Amino acid sequence: MKQKIVIDPVTRVEGHGKVTIHLDENRRVTDSFFHIVEFRGFERFIQGHPYWEVPVLVQRLCGICPVSHHLAAAKAIDRLHGLEPEALSPTANKLRRLLHYGQIFQSHALHFFYLASPDLLFGADAPAEQRNVVAVVKANQELARKGILMRKFGQEIIKAIAGKRIHGICAIPGGAYKTFTEDERVYFLNGQAIPSVDTMIKWAKETVDFIRSYYEANADQLETFASFPSGHLGLVTPSGALELYHGRMRAIDAAGQLTLPDIHDSQYREYFAEAVEPWTFLKFPYLKHIGRDAGWNRVGPLARLNVADSIPTPLAQQEFEVFRATAGYPNHHSMYYHWARLIEMLHCAEVIKDLLLDPEITGDDLLREGTRCPQGIGIIEAPRGTLIHYYEADEKGKVTKCNLIVSTTHNNEAMNRAVRAVAEAELDRQPEITDGMLNRIEVAIRAYDPCLSCATHALGQMPLLVQLFDHQGTLIQKKVR
């Protein structure tokens, strides 16, 4: 008798998705799917709008990573405006970078402390009522306190530059909207009203120490959980170092060999294609010259540490060296996303301090002018991975075409494979469908920190429903939580 397990929706992720697992008469997995059940619409919504409105409009895709969409769109619009990223004024460029690194810092803190830490501290078999940030506060008050304040620090950076924490405005065609004042700079450096940036660096380092010890104690379990070979994609500097704002696109295969040799971002359409499937609204990007079967890549913190040769800040570089020596190269273990994410959080804190100490950050030279171009491409490393915005506009400046490839879209194939890997391992271990087994599937998905609203560009809400069907489609088991 064939059976089907349904998890609807996946919890503790941004947005809503559903998982179905198909079993044969021997309860072996025959297929599995990570469905994105929301409709994809923003690429059509913005057509007909003036291109200079786009950075404000597209950040409404999401309340978790609006800054990433704002800046990726701004980089694309700069090119429509006739300006390459290097042509912006030093102050405008550094303001955008400060905004970007503040966003990644707070997003990584949100994911680890609020969403992932319950899985790590309590385990997948913990009761559902314990798998949340409230239980984390009760179990480790100091860890939770630091996590809350670290996220707040990043949000305050965003507010100072963009005017508000969510859906603010910083970037306009050719530069930045407002200056960063001396009082604002001192606010983050002296630690009177909010813990200082030095405290953020200290706490980020302590959090990396915590996760490193956790992984050393649980390596055997973590290295066999949702582990499978894949390609990896991210941005790097000309010297091959980690780059989160503007760099060349590098991809490697499962053996660590280059499949995308540091190409300029304007070349992305020559190398990338997107496949579709009837059971999800989320596409499947892949490298054209390799093909759909082998040309897909993971993105995000783990992928970025796999493709980079180094990290250009001292403390994060030290941790990167430990990570490489401990985790191996390339690392294909899904749960190592968390360790990589915290190393990036430390790197962001170091970069934020460097930018705050840069005298040009408070300058008033904010805008540059260019000559209109018909198309523009903006690529940035969002917290969850490589984010691509592409636009075309007519002679009146109205958007005629838009294509968005968000981080979660890149990770679509990987998340589907993670679901299958966990389902196969769990059902081999025990035939009974338990709440812990279902949560392990969600744990594998959460490791990628998916943002499903970004990926599908819509909103929705639904309860967690788990259903088991026989081969005739008859409902034989149901769970609601």
Secondary structure, 3 states (H helix, E strand, C coil): CCEEEEEECCCCCECCEEEEEEECCCCCEEEEEEEECCCCCHHHHCCCCEHHHHHHHHHHHCCCCHHHHHHHHHHHHHHHCCCCHHHCCHHHHHHHHHHHHHHHHHHHHHHHHHHHHHHHHHCCCCCHHHCCHHHHHHHCHHHHHHHHHHHHHHHHHHHHHHCCCCCCCCEECCEECCCCCHHHHHHHHHCCCCCCHHHHHHHHHHHHHHHHHHHHHCHHHHCCCCECCCEEEEEECCCCEECCCCCEEEEECCCCCEEEEEECHHHHHHHEEEECCCCCCCCEEEECCCCCCCCCEECCHHHHHHHCCECCCHHHHHHHHHHHHHHCCCCCECCHHHHHHHHHHHHHHHHHHHHHCCHHHHCCCCECCCCCCCEEEEEEEECCEEEEEEEEECCCCEEEEEEEECHHHHCHHHHHHHHHHHHHHHHHHCCCCCHHHHHHHHHHHHCCCCEHHHHHCCCCCCCCEEEEECCCCCEEEEEEC
